[in-house]
Amino acid sequence: QAQLVESGGGLVQPGGSLTLSCTTSGFTFRIYNMSWYRQVPGKERELVAWISPDRSNTTYADSVKGRFTISRNNYRDTLSLQMNNLKPEDTGVYYCHADRLSTFVYWGQGTQVTVSA
């Protein structure tokens, strides 16, 4: 069965950096679109960043463009999110997401990121 395990979250001051990682198993990682989502209490889960299976395409939410970078390693079946110049509004639970043809969809359990002085 598919497993996605996020790590790297924590408490950071505004302007700081964090790198989130997602370790996966149980599915053919290299053929899946991969994404990072985040959710804050009372709001819907929102797409933060997306990367295509071959790494040729990426997209970002407008709020994180120029600050966040999504990457993947198709040999190690891992997904990463480098987050720089973090802002308080980046606070939330970050989820790793795998999708193929909108039919096979998997989620991680989430990792908390808190940006606060």
Accessible surface in RSA format (square Angstrom, percent):
REM  Atomic radii and reference values for relative SASA: ProtOr
REM  Chains: A
REM  Algorithm: Lee & Richards
REM  Probe-radius: 1.40
REM  Slices: 20
REM RES _ NUM      All-atoms   Total-Side   Main-Chain    Non-polar    All polar
REM                ABS   REL    ABS   REL    ABS   REL    ABS   REL    ABS   REL
RES GLN A   1   184.88 103.4 125.41  91.7  59.47 141.6  55.23 117.6 129.65  98.3
RES ALA A   2    27.20  25.0   1.97   3.0  25.23  57.4   1.97   2.8  25.23  66.8
RES GLN A   3    96.78  54.1  92.52  67.6   4.26  10.1  18.85  40.1  77.93  59.1
RES LEU A   4     9.96   5.5   1.22   0.9   8.75  22.0   1.22   0.9   8.75  23.5
RES VAL A   5    80.11  52.7  78.84  71.4   1.27   3.1  78.84  68.5   1.27   3.4
RES GLU A   6     8.70   5.0   0.00   0.0   8.70  20.7   0.00   0.0   8.70   7.1
RES SER A   7    58.65  49.6  54.42  72.6   4.23   9.7  40.99  87.3  17.66  24.7
RES GLY A   8    37.29  46.0   0.00   N/A  37.29  46.0  24.98  68.6  12.31  27.6
RES GLY A   9    29.73  36.7   0.00   N/A  29.73  36.7   2.51   6.9  27.22  61.0
RES GLY A  10    30.03  37.0   0.00   N/A  30.03  37.0  29.97  82.3   0.06   0.1
RES LEU A  11   133.89  74.6 100.80  72.1  33.08  83.2 100.80  70.8  33.08  89.0
RES VAL A  12    22.81  15.0  17.16  15.5   5.65  13.6  22.81  19.8   0.00   0.0
RES GLN A  13   122.52  68.5 120.65  88.2   1.87   4.5  32.11  68.3  90.41  68.6
RES PRO A  14    61.30  44.7  39.75  36.2  21.54  78.3  40.19  33.2  21.10 131.2
RES GLY A  15    47.87  59.0   0.00   N/A  47.87  59.0  21.86  60.0  26.00  58.2
RES GLY A  16    21.78  26.9   0.00   N/A  21.78  26.9  21.01  57.6   0.78   1.7
RES SER A  17    59.93  50.6  39.65  52.9  20.29  46.7  23.20  49.4  36.73  51.5
RES LEU A  18    34.46  19.2  29.37  21.0   5.09  12.8  34.46  24.2   0.00   0.0
RES THR A  19    64.25  45.7  49.98  50.7  14.28  34.0  37.93  50.9  26.33  39.8
RES LEU A  20     0.00   0.0   0.00   0.0   0.00   0.0   0.00   0.0   0.00   0.0
RES SER A  21    40.58  34.3  40.48  54.0   0.10   0.2  17.26  36.8  23.32  32.7
RES CYS A  22     0.04   0.0   0.00   0.0   0.04   0.1   0.04   0.1   0.00   0.0
RES THR A  23    76.77  54.6  75.09  76.1   1.68   4.0  51.95  69.8  24.82  37.5
RES THR A  24    10.07   7.2   0.28   0.3   9.79  23.3   1.19   1.6   8.88  13.4
RES SER A  25    54.40  46.0  50.51  67.4   3.89   9.0  42.10  89.6  12.30  17.2
RES GLY A  26    55.02  67.8   0.00   N/A  55.02  67.8  24.38  66.9  30.64  68.6
RES PHE A  27    28.57  14.3   4.53   2.8  24.04  62.6  17.55  10.6  11.02  31.5
RES THR A  28    64.51  45.9  55.62  56.4   8.89  21.2  25.24  33.9  39.27  59.4
RES PHE A  29     2.49   1.2   0.16   0.1   2.33   6.1   0.16   0.1   2.33   6.7
RES ARG A  30   143.87  60.4 137.11  69.9   6.76  16.1  38.55  52.7 105.33  63.8
RES ILE A  31    61.94  35.2  55.54  41.4   6.41  15.4  58.01  41.8   3.94  10.7
RES TYR A  32    12.95   6.0  12.95   7.4   0.00   0.0   2.62   2.0  10.33  12.7
RES ASN A  33    36.55  25.2  36.34  35.1   0.21   0.5   1.34   3.2  35.21  34.0
RES MET A  34     0.00   0.0   0.00   0.0   0.00   0.0   0.00   0.0   0.00   0.0
RES SER A  35     4.24   3.6   4.24   5.7   0.00   0.0   0.00   0.0   4.24   5.9
RES TRP A  36     0.00   0.0   0.00   0.0   0.00   0.0   0.00   0.0   0.00   0.0
RES TYR A  37    46.34  21.6  46.34  26.4   0.00   0.0  15.57  11.7  30.77  37.9
RES ARG A  38    11.62   4.9  11.50   5.9   0.11   0.3   1.37   1.9  10.24   6.2
RES GLN A  39    54.95  30.7  52.11  38.1   2.83   6.7  11.32  24.1  43.62  33.1
RES VAL A  40    40.98  27.0  39.62  35.9   1.36   3.3  40.35  35.1   0.63   1.7
RES PRO A  41   134.28  97.9 105.27  96.0  29.01 105.4 116.81  96.4  17.46 108.5
RES GLY A  42    90.27 111.3   0.00   N/A  90.27 111.3  44.63 122.5  45.64 102.2
RES LYS A  43   144.46  70.5 131.94  81.0  12.52  29.8  82.43  74.2  62.03  66.1
RES GLU A  44   156.76  90.0 141.19 106.8  15.57  37.1  58.88 113.9  97.88  79.9
RES ARG A  45    85.08  35.7  63.50  32.4  21.58  51.4  18.69  25.5  66.39  40.2
RES GLU A  46    76.93  44.2  72.13  54.6   4.80  11.4  32.11  62.1  44.82  36.6
RES LEU A  47    73.32  40.8  61.92  44.3  11.40  28.7  61.92  43.5  11.40  30.7
RES VAL A  48     0.60   0.4   0.60   0.5   0.00   0.0   0.60   0.5   0.00   0.0
RES ALA A  49     0.07   0.1   0.00   0.0   0.07   0.2   0.07   0.1   0.00   0.0
RES TRP A  50    64.72  26.0  64.72  31.3   0.00   0.0  55.26  29.5   9.47  15.4
RES ILE A  51     5.18   2.9   5.18   3.9   0.00   0.0   5.18   3.7   0.00   0.0
RES SER A  52     8.61   7.3   8.61  11.5   0.00   0.0   8.61  18.3   0.00   0.0
RES PRO A  53    36.91  26.9  36.55  33.3   0.36   1.3  36.68  30.3   0.23   1.4
RES ASP A  54    98.67  69.1  76.20  75.8  22.47  53.1  44.96 105.8  53.71  53.6
RES ARG A  55   149.39  62.7 130.91  66.7  18.48  44.0  20.94  28.6 128.45  77.8
RES SER A  56    78.01  65.9  39.61  52.9  38.39  88.4  44.16  94.0  33.85  47.4
RES ASN A  57    84.94  58.6  81.43  78.7   3.51   8.4  13.05  31.4  71.88  69.5
RES THR A  58    58.83  41.8  35.89  36.4  22.94  54.7  13.44  18.1  45.39  68.6
RES THR A  59    70.72  50.3  65.86  66.8   4.86  11.6  65.29  87.7   5.43   8.2
RES TYR A  60    50.99  23.8  35.11  20.0  15.88  41.3  31.80  23.9  19.19  23.7
RES ALA A  61    25.27  23.2  12.91  19.9  12.36  28.1  23.97  33.7   1.30   3.5
RES ASP A  62   119.94  84.0  97.28  96.8  22.66  53.6  37.62  88.5  82.32  82.1
RES SER A  63    62.68  53.0  40.44  54.0  22.24  51.2  50.35 107.2  12.33  17.3
RES VAL A  64     0.00   0.0   0.00   0.0   0.00   0.0   0.00   0.0   0.00   0.0
RES LYS A  65   122.01  59.5 102.46  62.9  19.54  46.5  58.17  52.4  63.84  68.0
RES GLY A  66    86.63 106.8   0.00   N/A  86.63 106.8  43.71 120.0  42.92  96.1
RES ARG A  67    25.09  10.5  20.33  10.4   4.76  11.3  20.49  28.0   4.60   2.8
RES PHE A  68     6.39   3.2   0.00   0.0   6.39  16.6   0.00   0.0   6.39  18.3
RES THR A  69    74.91  53.3  73.89  74.9   1.01   2.4  45.25  60.8  29.65  44.8
RES ILE A  70     6.31   3.6   0.00   0.0   6.31  15.2   0.00   0.0   6.31  17.1
RES SER A  71    52.56  44.4  52.36  69.9   0.20   0.5  33.62  71.6  18.94  26.5
RES ARG A  72    11.14   4.7   0.00   0.0  11.14  26.5   3.64   5.0   7.50   4.5
RES ASN A  73    53.89  37.2  49.97  48.3   3.93   9.5  15.92  38.3  37.98  36.7
RES ASN A  74    41.74  28.8  27.86  26.9  13.88  33.4  15.15  36.5  26.60  25.7
RES TYR A  75   213.01  99.4 179.94 102.4  33.07  86.0 135.67 102.0  77.33  95.3
RES ARG A  76   183.37  77.0 163.29  83.2  20.08  47.8  45.32  61.9 138.05  83.7
RES ASP A  77    46.77  32.8  46.77  46.5   0.00   0.0   3.14   7.4  43.63  43.5
RES THR A  78    34.23  24.3  33.81  34.3   0.42   1.0  24.28  32.6   9.95  15.0
RES LEU A  79     0.11   0.1   0.00   0.0   0.11   0.3   0.09   0.1   0.02   0.1
RES SER A  80    30.64  25.9  30.64  40.9   0.00   0.0   8.48  18.1  22.16  31.0
RES LEU A  81     0.00   0.0   0.00   0.0   0.00   0.0   0.00   0.0   0.00   0.0
RES GLN A  82    62.88  35.2  62.34  45.6   0.54   1.3  31.03  66.0  31.85  24.2
RES MET A  83     0.00   0.0   0.00   0.0   0.00   0.0   0.00   0.0   0.00   0.0
RES ASN A  84    61.32  42.3  61.32  59.3   0.00   0.0  18.11  43.6  43.21  41.8
RES ASN A  85    79.50  54.8  75.80  73.3   3.70   8.9  20.94  50.4  58.56  56.6
RES LEU A  86     1.29   0.7   0.00   0.0   1.29   3.2   0.00   0.0   1.29   3.5
RES LYS A  87    78.96  38.5  78.47  48.1   0.50   1.2  31.33  28.2  47.63  50.7
RES PRO A  88    72.72  53.0  65.71  59.9   7.01  25.5  66.10  54.6   6.62  41.1
RES GLU A  89   118.37  68.0  94.69  71.6  23.68  56.4  61.95 119.8  56.41  46.1
RES ASP A  90     0.35   0.2   0.35   0.3   0.00   0.0   0.00   0.0   0.35   0.3
RES THR A  91    39.39  28.0  38.33  38.9   1.06   2.5  36.11  48.5   3.28   5.0
RES GLY A  92     2.30   2.8   0.00   N/A   2.30   2.8   2.30   6.3   0.00   0.0
RES VAL A  93    40.43  26.6  40.43  36.6   0.00   0.0  40.43  35.1   0.00   0.0
RES TYR A  94     0.00   0.0   0.00   0.0   0.00   0.0   0.00   0.0   0.00   0.0
RES TYR A  95    30.86  14.4  30.86  17.6   0.00   0.0   6.98   5.2  23.88  29.4
RES CYS A  96     0.00   0.0   0.00   0.0   0.00   0.0   0.00   0.0   0.00   0.0
RES HIS A  97    17.36   9.5  17.36  12.1   0.00   0.0  10.69  11.0   6.67   7.8
RES ALA A  98     0.00   0.0   0.00   0.0   0.00   0.0   0.00   0.0   0.00   0.0
RES ASP A  99    25.64  18.0  25.64  25.5   0.00   0.0   5.46  12.9  20.18  20.1
RES ARG A 100    84.07  35.3  82.98  42.3   1.10   2.6   5.46   7.5  78.62  47.6
RES LEU A 101   128.78  71.7 100.90  72.2  27.88  70.1 113.00  79.4  15.78  42.5
RES SER A 102    95.10  80.4  68.98  92.1  26.11  60.2  36.00  76.7  59.10  82.8
RES THR A 103    96.02  68.3  67.51  68.4  28.51  67.9  48.79  65.5  47.23  71.4
RES PHE A 104    99.77  49.9  97.17  60.2   2.60   6.8  99.77  60.5   0.00   0.0
RES VAL A 105    62.75  41.3  40.56  36.7  22.18  53.5  40.56  35.2  22.18  60.2
RES TYR A 106    62.95  29.4  59.38  33.8   3.57   9.3  39.66  29.8  23.29  28.7
RES TRP A 107   102.14  41.0  75.55  36.6  26.59  62.4  58.87  31.4  43.27  70.2
RES GLY A 108     9.21  11.4   0.00   N/A   9.21  11.4   2.08   5.7   7.12  16.0
RES GLN A 109   113.40  63.4  83.20  60.8  30.20  71.9  73.49 156.4  39.91  30.3
RES GLY A 110    12.51  15.4   0.00   N/A  12.51  15.4   0.59   1.6  11.92  26.7
RES THR A 111    19.70  14.0  13.44  13.6   6.26  14.9   8.29  11.1  11.42  17.3
RES GLN A 112    87.01  48.7  78.20  57.2   8.81  21.0  50.09 106.6  36.92  28.0
RES VAL A 113     0.00   0.0   0.00   0.0   0.00   0.0   0.00   0.0   0.00   0.0
RES THR A 114    43.20  30.7  43.20  43.8   0.00   0.0  31.32  42.1  11.88  18.0
RES VAL A 115     4.80   3.2   0.00   0.0   4.80  11.6   0.00   0.0   4.80  13.0
RES SER A 116    55.45  46.9  48.70  65.0   6.75  15.5  20.01  42.6  35.44  49.6
RES ALA A 117   115.88 106.5  57.50  88.7  58.38 132.8  75.39 106.2  40.49 107.3
END  Absolute sums over single chains surface
CHAIN  1 A     6367.5       4971.3       1396.3       3293.1       3074.4
END  Absolute sums over all chains
TOTAL          6367.5       4971.3       1396.3       3293.1       3074.4
